[in-house]
């Protein structure tokens, strides 16, 4: 885009106009436009070897006459008038002046050049980087006292109007219509969110699960962002964290963050636009092995990542696996001491993967990874493994003694050291007492406690309960089975005012343990509201599923007068489980001639079908449950052939097969017919094993 080709712009000014137009307006259709400029951003746009601020100010002074007082911008305004009389198919020729005004706003903090509110001396310094004090004061007075900066404010307003007239062709304006700080509010609104902050915001949006639950209101979004960054920068710049708590600029920041959230495409990126991936540590405690895994990301493509660790360079090929939450990887480095203590990073043409070192790693079992895998947060009631650096072993062990449920153990140091280079490993760690956990966190050093995330909710949400009509309504619950409330958890104790149905007020401590709202009933049938952290959550209560209606997927069992029967007419009939429920087990049909559990190693273990339950005589039980972690596949032999059911995702890793393993494979491989695209990989592995 050549913005100055049809106008009589001086050469240096025209080059900057073209660079800025390309940087902020090319290829931005439908996206929010944030014209952020600071010294680092200018260095990316300027010629190599030049001082970016002096280069831009020199270009601007080709049209701006600083010695003409109130009319210093008259030549720029003439160029803008000529543009207004033309086709206006390119941005207005005022971009270098506007960029310089944002540069001044980006340096609005208390320093040697004046108090944080004194914007005009910074703009004067941007115009005249080497100007004497008396000239700087003269320009400052012309900008503020004699009103010449009103011309710059007008340029911002005309840019905003032009973007609106283009209907998103060059992007959507984030310039405020009536900024609270009047004229300087225009550049200030563009100086709050830099490129790295926009990348960090994509992580925040991802944690909010906005693609599934929608975008919160601007006010609620900013409040949740404050919780998210409480005592942890989360990758945001120091300046962004500073302005996030500044009431004077929140009126600018609130709509801007909301615009970015609304336009978010679901991708988590780095500051330079690469997809952000994570190395996560994985452990097999039984076999004493440690390795790296990389969770996949929505829409991610294959890439070749290059990095180095322990003085050795490595190249990792990552490929999305449609059957797994983890990338398929080739060329992963070993888990070395340098990566654990200093971190690990690998960069490709599309993605960048990183591991941030911690002195305390929290791990949960992950079937796709094939072992215990590092995660971001401790979850109530779930079993965890703790990996602890040697210098904090004693304090973490003391915290576990206070907070964890009985039954946790420390792994033999010899085995742990062989796996993880002097790190201690604790297994069987579960938390089911909120007060004890809070007490334990207070015992930890602040640097360590700040990295412990309790729970994963980053916005208030309804959880658990007995939902009805999931196919028709997201938040309808059976009376007596109302939902719990999960509150975002900060690194320090946080009290949240909660309002039920507009008139019942109570303050709750935000913890990883949900607030059991079902205990606050009874609730009348109809709609209820819960207000917390600036958001309003709505749920409905019904005493039954609604007459003769049977939701799709309900079974044939019901409760009537405290007895279980096979009649569908009862007090409670069937159930619809939540989206995440039942993922740990599968239902297998009874009556097979043989049942075999097949492992990733190719080895097969015969499975005895459990006896039918005896607590409900006369009720047919056609299925039995099998935990998914029992193996990779369930093979069932029927009179008409073999049937296979996938238990967990994972590529085959065949080992030596015994005679009964080979007999099972020989029969099943010739008989099984399935559309599961993972099964052919096992057939290929069997064929290779058969030839050995």
C-alpha positions as CSV (number, residue, x, y, z in Angstrom):
1,X,0.0,0.0,0.0
2,X,1.6,3.3,-1.0
3,X,-0.3,5.9,1.0
4,X,1.7,8.9,-0.3
5,X,1.9,8.1,-4.1
6,X,-1.0,10.5,-5.0
7,X,-0.1,13.3,-2.5
8,X,2.8,15.7,-2.4
9,X,4.4,14.2,0.7
10,X,8.1,14.8,1.5
11,X,10.1,11.6,0.7
12,X,11.1,10.6,4.3
13,X,7.6,11.4,5.6
14,X,6.1,9.3,2.8
15,X,8.3,6.3,3.6
16,X,7.1,6.4,7.2
17,X,3.5,6.9,6.1
18,X,3.8,3.8,3.9
19,X,5.5,1.7,6.6
20,X,2.9,2.5,9.2
21,X,0.0,2.0,6.8
22,X,1.4,-1.5,5.9
23,X,2.0,-2.4,9.6
24,X,-1.3,-1.4,11.0
25,X,-3.9,-1.5,8.1
26,X,-2.8,-4.1,5.5
27,X,-4.5,-7.4,5.9
28,X,-6.5,-6.4,9.0
29,X,-10.0,-6.8,7.6
30,X,-12.5,-7.2,10.4
31,X,-9.8,-7.1,13.1
32,X,-9.4,-4.5,15.9
33,X,-6.8,-1.9,15.1
34,X,-4.4,-0.9,17.9
35,X,-1.9,1.5,16.7
36,X,0.6,0.8,19.4
37,X,4.0,2.5,19.0
38,X,7.0,2.6,21.4
39,X,10.8,2.6,20.8
40,X,11.0,-1.2,20.3
41,X,8.1,-1.2,17.8
42,X,9.7,1.7,15.9
43,X,13.0,-0.2,15.7
44,X,11.2,-2.9,13.8
45,X,9.9,-0.4,11.2
46,X,12.9,1.8,10.8
47,X,15.9,1.3,8.5
48,X,18.7,-0.9,9.9
49,X,21.4,1.1,11.7
50,X,19.2,4.2,12.3
51,X,17.8,5.7,15.5
52,X,14.1,4.9,15.1
53,X,12.8,7.9,17.2
54,X,15.1,10.4,15.5
55,X,14.2,8.9,12.1
56,X,10.4,9.3,12.8
57,X,10.7,12.8,14.3
58,X,12.9,13.9,11.4
59,X,10.2,12.7,9.0
60,X,7.5,14.4,10.9
61,X,9.4,17.7,11.0
62,X,9.4,17.7,7.2
63,X,5.7,18.8,7.5
64,X,5.4,20.1,11.1
65,X,6.9,23.5,11.8
66,X,7.6,23.6,15.5
67,X,8.4,27.3,15.5
68,X,5.0,28.3,14.2
69,X,3.2,27.9,17.5
70,X,-0.6,27.2,17.2
71,X,-0.3,26.6,13.4
72,X,2.6,24.1,13.6
73,X,0.5,21.4,12.0
74,X,-0.9,23.5,9.2
75,X,1.1,21.7,6.4
76,X,-0.1,18.3,7.7
77,X,-3.7,19.5,7.7
78,X,-3.3,20.7,4.0
79,X,-2.2,17.2,3.1
80,X,-5.2,15.7,5.0
81,X,-7.6,18.1,3.2
82,X,-6.2,17.0,-0.2
83,X,-6.8,13.4,0.9
84,X,-10.3,14.2,2.0
85,X,-11.1,15.5,-1.4
86,X,-9.7,12.4,-3.1
87,X,-10.9,8.7,-3.2
88,X,-9.8,8.0,0.4
89,X,-8.9,4.4,-0.6
90,X,-5.8,4.6,1.7
91,X,-5.3,5.7,5.3
92,X,-5.1,9.5,5.9
93,X,-1.6,11.0,5.4
94,X,-1.3,11.8,9.2
95,X,0.0,8.4,10.4
96,X,3.6,9.6,11.2
97,X,2.2,12.4,13.4
98,X,-0.3,10.0,15.1
99,X,2.5,7.5,15.7
100,X,4.7,10.1,17.3
101,X,1.8,11.0,19.6
102,X,1.4,7.4,20.7
103,X,5.2,7.1,21.3
104,X,4.8,10.0,23.8
105,X,1.8,8.3,25.4
106,X,3.8,5.0,25.7
107,X,6.3,6.8,28.0
108,X,3.7,8.3,30.3
109,X,5.2,7.3,33.6
110,X,7.1,9.2,36.3
111,X,10.6,9.8,35.3
112,X,13.2,12.5,34.8
113,X,11.1,14.2,32.0
114,X,8.2,15.0,34.3
115,X,5.2,13.8,36.2
116,X,3.1,11.0,34.7
117,X,0.3,13.3,33.8
118,X,2.5,15.7,31.8
119,X,1.9,14.3,28.3
120,X,2.8,17.4,26.4
121,X,6.4,17.6,27.4
122,X,6.8,14.0,26.2
123,X,5.3,14.8,22.9
124,X,7.6,17.8,22.7
125,X,10.6,15.5,23.4
126,X,9.4,13.1,20.7
127,X,9.2,15.9,18.2
128,X,12.6,17.3,19.3
129,X,14.8,14.5,20.7
130,X,17.8,16.8,20.9
131,X,16.0,20.1,21.5
132,X,17.1,22.5,24.1
133,X,15.0,23.0,27.2
134,X,13.7,26.5,26.2
135,X,12.5,25.2,22.8
136,X,10.9,22.2,24.4
137,X,9.0,24.4,26.8
138,X,7.9,26.6,23.9
139,X,6.6,23.7,22.0
140,X,4.9,22.3,25.1
141,X,3.1,25.6,25.7
142,X,2.0,25.7,22.0
143,X,0.6,22.2,22.2
144,X,-1.3,22.7,25.4
145,X,-1.7,26.4,26.3
146,X,-2.3,27.6,22.7
147,X,-4.3,24.6,21.6
148,X,-2.3,23.3,18.7
149,X,-2.7,19.7,19.9
150,X,-6.4,20.0,19.1
151,X,-5.3,19.5,15.5
152,X,-3.8,16.1,16.4
153,X,-7.0,15.1,18.2
154,X,-8.9,16.0,15.1
155,X,-6.6,13.7,13.1
156,X,-7.5,10.9,15.4
157,X,-11.2,11.6,15.0
158,X,-10.9,11.6,11.2
159,X,-9.0,8.3,11.2
160,X,-11.7,6.8,13.4
161,X,-14.4,8.1,11.0
162,X,-12.6,6.8,8.0
163,X,-12.2,3.3,9.5
164,X,-16.0,3.2,10.2
165,X,-16.8,4.3,6.6
166,X,-14.6,1.5,5.3
167,X,-16.8,-1.0,7.2
168,X,-13.9,-3.1,8.5
169,X,-12.0,-3.3,5.2
170,X,-8.9,-1.9,6.9
171,X,-9.8,-3.1,10.4
172,X,-12.1,-1.9,13.1
173,X,-11.3,1.2,15.1
174,X,-10.5,1.1,18.8
175,X,-10.2,4.9,19.0
176,X,-12.6,6.2,21.7
177,X,-15.3,8.6,20.5
178,X,-15.2,10.8,23.6
179,X,-12.1,9.9,25.6
180,X,-12.2,10.8,29.4
181,X,-8.9,12.7,29.1
182,X,-10.2,14.7,26.2
183,X,-7.5,15.4,23.6
184,X,-4.6,13.2,24.9
185,X,-7.1,10.4,25.4
186,X,-6.8,9.5,21.7
187,X,-3.1,8.5,21.7
188,X,-3.3,7.2,25.3
189,X,-6.0,4.7,24.2
190,X,-3.6,3.2,21.7
191,X,-0.6,3.0,24.0
192,X,-1.9,0.6,26.6
193,X,-1.6,-2.8,24.8
194,X,1.6,-3.7,23.0
195,X,2.3,-6.6,20.8
196,X,3.5,-8.9,23.6
197,X,0.5,-8.0,25.7
198,X,-1.9,-8.9,22.9
199,X,-0.1,-12.3,22.7
200,X,-0.5,-12.7,26.5
201,X,-4.2,-11.9,26.2
202,X,-4.7,-14.9,23.9
203,X,-3.6,-17.1,26.8
204,X,-6.1,-15.4,29.0
205,X,-8.9,-15.8,26.5
206,X,-8.0,-19.4,26.1
207,X,-8.3,-20.0,29.8
208,X,-11.7,-18.3,29.8
209,X,-12.9,-20.9,27.3
210,X,-14.7,-18.1,25.5
211,X,-15.3,-20.3,22.4
212,X,-17.5,-22.5,24.5
213,X,-19.1,-20.0,26.9
214,X,-19.0,-16.7,25.1
215,X,-17.3,-13.4,25.9
216,X,-17.9,-11.7,29.3
217,X,-19.1,-8.1,29.5
218,X,-16.3,-5.4,29.2
219,X,-16.5,-4.8,33.0
220,X,-16.5,-8.5,33.9
221,X,-13.6,-9.2,31.5
222,X,-11.4,-6.5,33.0
223,X,-12.1,-7.7,36.6
224,X,-11.3,-11.3,35.6
225,X,-8.1,-10.1,34.0
226,X,-7.1,-8.5,37.3
227,X,-7.6,-11.8,39.1
228,X,-5.6,-13.6,36.4
229,X,-2.7,-11.2,36.8
230,X,-2.8,-10.9,40.6
231,X,0.8,-11.1,41.8
232,X,1.7,-12.9,38.5
233,X,2.5,-11.0,35.3
234,X,1.4,-14.1,33.2
235,X,3.6,-12.8,30.3
236,X,2.2,-9.2,30.3
237,X,4.6,-6.3,30.2
238,X,5.2,-4.4,33.4
239,X,3.5,-1.4,31.9
240,X,0.4,-3.3,31.1
241,X,0.2,-4.7,34.7
242,X,0.7,-1.1,35.9
243,X,-2.1,0.4,33.9
244,X,-4.4,-2.5,34.7
245,X,-4.7,-1.2,38.2
246,X,-4.8,2.5,37.2
247,X,-8.4,3.8,37.5
248,X,-7.4,6.8,35.3
249,X,-7.0,4.6,32.2
250,X,-9.4,1.7,32.8
251,X,-12.1,3.5,30.7
252,X,-9.8,3.1,27.7
253,X,-8.6,-0.4,28.5
254,X,-12.0,-1.9,29.2
255,X,-13.5,-1.6,25.7
256,X,-10.1,-2.3,24.1
257,X,-9.7,-5.7,25.8
258,X,-13.3,-6.5,25.0
259,X,-12.8,-5.7,21.3
260,X,-9.7,-8.0,21.2
261,X,-11.6,-10.7,23.0
262,X,-14.6,-10.5,20.6
263,X,-12.2,-10.7,17.6
264,X,-10.1,-13.5,19.0
265,X,-9.7,-16.5,16.6
266,X,-9.1,-19.1,19.3
267,X,-5.3,-19.3,18.8
268,X,-2.8,-18.8,21.5
269,X,0.2,-17.0,20.0
270,X,3.6,-15.5,21.0
271,X,4.5,-11.9,20.6
272,X,5.9,-12.4,17.1
273,X,2.7,-14.2,16.0
274,X,3.8,-17.8,16.3
275,X,1.4,-20.4,17.8
276,X,2.4,-20.9,21.4
277,X,2.9,-24.5,22.5
278,X,4.2,-26.0,25.7
279,X,6.6,-28.7,26.6
280,X,5.2,-30.6,29.6
281,X,7.0,-33.1,31.7
282,X,5.6,-36.7,31.7
283,X,6.5,-39.5,34.1
284,X,5.9,-43.3,34.3
285,X,6.4,-44.0,38.0
286,X,6.2,-47.8,37.5
287,X,9.0,-47.9,34.9
288,X,11.0,-45.0,36.2
289,X,10.9,-43.0,32.9
290,X,10.7,-39.3,32.2
291,X,10.0,-37.6,28.8
292,X,8.6,-34.5,27.2
293,X,5.2,-34.2,25.6
294,X,3.5,-31.2,23.8
295,X,-0.2,-30.8,24.1
296,X,-1.8,-30.0,20.8
297,X,-3.6,-26.7,20.0
298,X,-6.8,-26.1,18.0
299,X,-6.1,-25.8,14.3
300,X,-2.3,-26.3,14.8
301,X,-0.3,-27.6,11.9
302,X,2.8,-29.7,11.7
303,X,6.1,-27.9,12.2
304,X,9.8,-28.5,12.7
305,X,11.0,-27.0,16.0
306,X,14.7,-26.4,16.7
307,X,16.4,-25.8,20.1
308,X,19.2,-26.8,22.3
309,X,19.6,-28.1,25.9
310,X,22.6,-29.4,27.9
311,X,24.8,-28.1,25.1
312,X,23.2,-30.3,22.4
313,X,21.0,-29.1,19.6
314,X,17.8,-30.9,18.7
315,X,15.1,-30.8,16.1
316,X,11.5,-32.0,16.9
317,X,8.9,-32.8,14.3
318,X,5.4,-32.1,15.8
319,X,2.3,-33.5,14.0
320,X,-1.3,-33.2,15.2
321,X,-2.9,-36.5,16.2
322,X,-6.7,-36.4,15.6
323,X,-7.1,-39.2,18.2
324,X,-5.1,-37.6,21.0
325,X,-4.8,-34.3,23.0
326,X,-1.0,-34.6,22.4
327,X,1.1,-34.0,19.3
328,X,2.9,-36.9,17.8
329,X,6.6,-36.0,18.1
330,X,9.9,-37.2,16.7
331,X,13.3,-36.1,18.0
332,X,12.4,-35.0,21.5
333,X,15.4,-34.2,23.7
334,X,16.0,-36.2,26.9
335,X,14.8,-34.7,30.2
336,X,18.1,-33.2,31.3
337,X,19.1,-31.1,34.3
338,X,19.5,-27.9,32.3
339,X,15.9,-28.0,31.0
340,X,14.5,-28.7,34.4
341,X,16.3,-25.8,36.1
342,X,16.7,-23.3,33.3
343,X,13.8,-24.1,30.9
344,X,13.5,-25.5,27.4
345,X,12.6,-23.6,24.2
346,X,12.3,-24.7,20.6
347,X,11.2,-22.5,17.7
348,X,9.8,-23.3,14.2
349,X,8.4,-21.4,11.3
350,X,4.8,-21.6,12.7
351,X,5.1,-22.5,16.4
352,X,7.2,-22.0,19.4
353,X,7.2,-24.5,22.3
354,X,8.5,-23.6,25.8
355,X,8.9,-25.1,29.2
356,X,9.1,-22.7,32.1
357,X,11.1,-24.2,35.0
358,X,9.5,-24.4,38.4
359,X,10.7,-25.6,41.8
360,X,7.4,-27.3,42.3
361,X,5.6,-29.2,39.4
362,X,2.1,-30.5,39.9
363,X,1.2,-33.5,37.8
364,X,-2.0,-35.5,37.0
365,X,-2.5,-38.7,35.1
366,X,-3.1,-38.3,31.4
367,X,-4.0,-41.2,29.2
368,X,-3.0,-39.5,26.0
369,X,0.5,-38.7,27.3
370,X,0.9,-42.2,28.7
371,X,1.8,-41.1,32.2
372,X,1.7,-38.4,34.8
373,X,1.9,-35.0,33.1
374,X,2.7,-31.5,34.5
375,X,-0.4,-29.2,34.7
376,X,-1.1,-25.6,35.7
377,X,-3.2,-26.2,38.8
378,X,-4.1,-28.3,41.8
379,X,-7.6,-29.7,41.6
380,X,-9.7,-30.6,44.6
381,X,-10.2,-34.3,45.2
382,X,-8.0,-35.4,42.3
383,X,-4.8,-37.4,42.8
384,X,-1.6,-35.6,42.0
385,X,2.2,-36.2,41.8
386,X,4.5,-33.5,43.1
387,X,8.0,-33.0,41.6
388,X,10.0,-30.9,44.0
389,X,13.4,-29.2,43.6
390,X,15.9,-30.2,46.3
391,X,16.1,-26.7,47.9
392,X,12.4,-26.6,48.8
393,X,11.8,-30.3,49.7
394,X,11.5,-29.7,53.4
395,X,9.0,-26.9,53.2
396,X,6.9,-28.7,50.6
397,X,6.9,-31.8,52.6
398,X,5.8,-29.8,55.7
399,X,2.9,-28.3,53.7
400,X,1.8,-31.8,52.5
401,X,1.8,-32.9,56.1
402,X,-0.6,-30.1,56.9
403,X,-2.9,-30.1,53.9
404,X,-2.8,-33.3,51.9
405,X,-5.1,-36.3,52.6
406,X,-3.4,-39.2,54.3
407,X,-1.8,-41.7,52.0
408,X,0.8,-39.6,50.1
409,X,4.3,-41.0,49.9
410,X,7.8,-39.9,48.8
411,X,9.4,-42.0,46.1
412,X,12.7,-43.6,46.9
413,X,15.4,-40.9,46.3
414,X,17.6,-43.2,44.3
415,X,14.8,-43.9,41.7
416,X,13.7,-40.3,41.7
417,X,17.2,-39.0,41.2
418,X,17.8,-41.4,38.3
419,X,14.6,-40.0,36.6
420,X,14.9,-36.3,37.4
421,X,18.4,-35.3,38.5
422,X,18.0,-34.8,42.3
423,X,14.3,-33.7,42.2
424,X,12.1,-35.4,44.8
425,X,8.8,-37.1,43.8
426,X,5.7,-37.4,45.9
427,X,2.8,-39.5,44.8
428,X,-0.7,-40.2,46.0
429,X,-1.2,-36.5,46.8
430,X,-4.9,-35.5,47.2
431,X,-6.6,-32.4,48.7
432,X,-10.1,-32.4,50.1
433,X,-9.8,-29.8,52.9
434,X,-9.9,-26.1,51.8
435,X,-8.8,-24.7,55.2
436,X,-5.8,-27.0,55.4
437,X,-4.7,-26.2,51.9
438,X,-4.9,-22.4,52.5
439,X,-2.9,-22.9,55.7
440,X,-0.3,-24.9,53.8
441,X,0.1,-22.3,51.0
442,X,0.8,-19.7,53.7
443,X,3.6,-21.8,55.0
444,X,5.4,-21.8,51.6
445,X,7.8,-19.1,50.5
446,X,6.1,-16.3,48.6
447,X,8.2,-17.1,45.4
448,X,6.9,-20.7,45.5
449,X,3.3,-20.0,46.6
450,X,2.9,-17.6,43.7
451,X,3.4,-20.4,41.2
452,X,0.8,-22.7,42.8
453,X,-2.5,-22.3,41.0
454,X,-5.5,-23.6,43.0
455,X,-8.2,-24.8,40.6
456,X,-8.5,-23.7,36.9
457,X,-11.6,-21.5,36.9
458,X,-10.7,-18.0,35.7
459,X,-14.3,-16.7,35.6
460,X,-17.2,-17.6,37.8
461,X,-19.0,-20.6,36.5
462,X,-21.7,-23.1,37.5
463,X,-20.5,-26.7,38.1
464,X,-21.8,-30.1,39.2
465,X,-25.5,-30.3,40.1
466,X,-28.1,-32.5,38.4
467,X,-28.7,-30.9,34.9
468,X,-31.8,-31.6,32.9
469,X,-32.4,-31.3,29.1
470,X,-28.8,-30.7,28.2
471,X,-29.8,-30.9,24.6
472,X,-32.3,-28.0,25.0
473,X,-31.0,-25.9,27.8
474,X,-27.4,-25.4,29.2
475,X,-28.4,-24.5,32.8
476,X,-31.6,-26.3,33.8
477,X,-31.3,-28.4,37.0
478,X,-33.5,-30.8,38.9
479,X,-34.8,-29.3,42.2
480,X,-32.5,-30.4,45.0
481,X,-29.6,-30.8,42.6
482,X,-28.9,-27.1,41.9
483,X,-25.4,-26.3,40.7
484,X,-22.3,-25.3,42.7
485,X,-20.5,-22.0,42.1
486,X,-16.8,-22.0,41.2
487,X,-14.9,-18.7,41.7
488,X,-11.6,-17.6,40.2
489,X,-8.8,-18.1,42.6
490,X,-5.9,-15.6,43.1
491,X,-2.6,-16.3,44.7
492,X,-3.7,-14.6,47.9
493,X,-6.9,-15.1,49.8
494,X,-9.7,-13.3,48.1
495,X,-13.3,-12.6,49.3
496,X,-16.0,-12.3,46.7
497,X,-19.4,-10.7,47.2
498,X,-22.1,-12.9,45.8
499,X,-25.8,-12.0,45.2
500,X,-28.5,-14.6,44.8
501,X,-31.6,-13.6,43.0
502,X,-30.9,-9.9,43.4
503,X,-31.6,-9.7,47.1
504,X,-29.6,-12.3,49.0
505,X,-26.1,-11.1,49.7
506,X,-23.1,-13.1,51.1
507,X,-19.3,-12.9,50.9
508,X,-17.5,-16.1,50.1
509,X,-13.8,-16.9,50.2
510,X,-12.6,-17.9,46.7
511,X,-10.9,-21.3,46.8
512,X,-10.4,-24.3,44.6
513,X,-13.5,-25.8,46.4
514,X,-16.8,-24.8,44.8
515,X,-19.6,-23.0,46.8
516,X,-22.4,-25.6,47.2
517,X,-25.5,-23.5,46.3
518,X,-27.7,-26.6,46.5
519,X,-27.5,-26.2,50.3
520,X,-29.1,-22.8,50.2
521,X,-32.5,-23.9,49.0
522,X,-35.1,-25.0,48.7
523,X,-35.4,-23.1,45.4
524,X,-38.7,-22.4,43.8
525,X,-39.3,-23.6,40.2
526,X,-38.1,-21.0,37.6
527,X,-35.1,-18.9,36.9
528,X,-32.5,-17.8,39.4
529,X,-29.5,-15.6,39.1
530,X,-26.0,-15.5,40.8
531,X,-24.0,-12.3,40.6
532,X,-20.2,-12.5,41.2
533,X,-17.1,-10.8,40.0
534,X,-19.1,-8.6,37.7
535,X,-20.9,-11.5,35.9
536,X,-24.4,-12.7,36.2
537,X,-25.0,-16.5,35.9
538,X,-28.5,-17.8,35.3
539,X,-29.9,-21.2,36.0
540,X,-33.4,-22.7,36.1
541,X,-34.9,-25.2,38.5
542,X,-37.5,-27.8,37.6
543,X,-39.1,-30.5,39.7
544,X,-39.0,-33.0,36.9
545,X,-38.1,-33.5,33.3
546,X,-41.5,-32.3,32.1
547,X,-44.5,-34.7,31.8
548,X,-44.0,-37.6,29.5
549,X,-40.9,-36.2,27.8
550,X,-37.9,-38.4,27.8
551,X,-34.6,-36.7,26.9
552,X,-32.6,-38.5,24.2
553,X,-30.1,-40.9,25.7
554,X,-31.9,-41.7,29.0
555,X,-31.9,-45.3,30.0
556,X,-34.7,-47.5,31.1
557,X,-34.2,-47.5,34.8
558,X,-36.1,-45.3,37.3
559,X,-36.6,-44.7,41.0
560,X,-40.0,-44.9,42.5
561,X,-40.8,-44.9,46.2
562,X,-37.1,-45.5,47.0
563,X,-36.9,-48.6,44.8
564,X,-35.0,-49.2,41.5
565,X,-37.1,-50.7,38.7
566,X,-37.1,-51.1,35.0
567,X,-40.2,-49.0,34.5
568,X,-39.7,-45.6,32.9
569,X,-42.4,-43.9,34.9
570,X,-40.9,-43.0,38.3
571,X,-39.8,-40.2,40.5
572,X,-36.5,-40.0,38.7
573,X,-35.8,-41.7,35.4
574,X,-32.5,-41.8,33.6
575,X,-29.9,-39.0,33.5
576,X,-27.9,-37.0,31.1
577,X,-24.3,-36.8,32.2
578,X,-22.2,-33.6,31.9
579,X,-19.9,-33.3,28.9
580,X,-16.8,-34.4,30.8
581,X,-18.5,-37.2,32.8
582,X,-17.9,-40.9,32.0
583,X,-14.7,-40.3,30.2
584,X,-12.8,-42.7,32.5
585,X,-14.9,-45.7,31.8
586,X,-16.6,-47.4,28.8
587,X,-19.5,-49.7,28.7
588,X,-18.9,-53.2,27.3
589,X,-21.8,-55.5,26.3
590,X,-22.2,-58.7,28.3
591,X,-22.3,-62.2,26.9
592,X,-19.1,-62.4,24.8
593,X,-17.4,-65.7,24.4
594,X,-14.1,-64.2,25.4
595,X,-13.0,-60.7,26.6
596,X,-9.4,-59.6,26.1
597,X,-7.6,-56.4,27.2
598,X,-4.9,-55.4,24.6
599,X,-2.1,-53.1,25.7
600,X,0.0,-50.7,23.6
601,X,2.8,-53.4,23.9
602,X,0.5,-55.8,21.9
603,X,0.2,-58.1,24.9
604,X,-3.2,-59.4,25.8
605,X,-4.8,-60.1,29.2
606,X,-7.9,-62.1,29.5
607,X,-10.8,-60.3,31.2
608,X,-13.4,-62.1,33.2
609,X,-16.9,-60.5,32.9
610,X,-18.1,-59.3,36.3
611,X,-21.2,-60.8,37.8
612,X,-24.4,-58.7,37.3
613,X,-25.3,-56.4,40.3
614,X,-27.5,-58.0,42.9
615,X,-29.1,-54.9,44.4
616,X,-31.9,-54.7,41.8
617,X,-33.5,-58.1,41.2
618,X,-35.3,-58.3,37.9
619,X,-33.6,-55.4,36.3
620,X,-31.5,-56.4,33.3
621,X,-27.9,-55.2,33.2
622,X,-26.8,-55.6,29.6
623,X,-23.4,-53.8,30.0
624,X,-20.5,-53.7,32.5
625,X,-17.9,-51.0,33.1
626,X,-14.2,-51.0,32.2
627,X,-11.8,-48.2,33.1
628,X,-10.0,-46.8,30.1
629,X,-6.7,-47.0,31.8
630,X,-6.9,-50.8,31.8
631,X,-5.4,-51.0,28.3
632,X,-5.5,-49.7,24.8
633,X,-8.3,-51.8,23.4
634,X,-11.0,-54.2,24.5
635,X,-11.3,-57.3,22.2
636,X,-14.5,-59.3,22.5
637,X,-15.0,-62.6,20.7
638,X,-18.6,-63.3,19.6
639,X,-20.1,-66.2,17.6
640,X,-20.0,-64.1,14.4
641,X,-16.5,-62.8,14.9
642,X,-14.4,-60.3,16.9
643,X,-15.4,-56.8,18.0
644,X,-12.9,-54.1,19.1
645,X,-13.5,-51.0,21.3
646,X,-10.8,-48.3,21.9
647,X,-10.1,-47.6,25.5
648,X,-7.4,-44.9,25.2
649,X,-5.4,-43.2,22.5
650,X,-1.8,-44.0,21.9
651,X,0.4,-45.5,19.2
652,X,1.4,-49.1,19.4
653,X,4.7,-49.9,21.0
654,X,4.9,-53.7,20.6
655,X,7.2,-55.8,22.7
656,X,7.8,-59.5,22.7
657,X,4.5,-61.4,22.4
658,X,3.8,-64.7,24.1
659,X,1.9,-67.6,22.4
660,X,-1.5,-66.6,23.7
661,X,-0.9,-63.0,22.6
662,X,-0.2,-64.3,19.1
663,X,-3.3,-66.5,19.1
664,X,-5.5,-63.6,20.0
665,X,-4.0,-61.4,17.4
666,X,-4.1,-64.1,14.7
667,X,-7.9,-64.5,15.2
668,X,-8.8,-60.9,15.9
669,X,-6.8,-59.3,13.1
670,X,-8.5,-61.4,10.5
671,X,-12.0,-60.8,11.8
672,X,-12.3,-57.2,13.2
673,X,-14.0,-54.6,11.0
674,X,-13.9,-51.1,12.4
675,X,-13.9,-47.5,11.2
676,X,-11.5,-46.5,13.9
677,X,-8.5,-45.1,12.1
678,X,-6.1,-46.0,14.9
679,X,-6.7,-49.7,14.6
680,X,-4.8,-50.2,11.3
681,X,-1.6,-48.9,13.1
682,X,-2.0,-51.8,15.5
683,X,-2.6,-54.3,12.7
684,X,0.6,-53.0,11.0
685,X,2.5,-53.4,14.3
686,X,1.1,-57.0,14.6
687,X,2.2,-57.9,11.2
688,X,5.8,-56.7,11.9
689,X,5.8,-58.6,15.2
690,X,4.5,-61.7,13.5
691,X,7.5,-61.7,11.1
692,X,10.0,-61.6,13.9
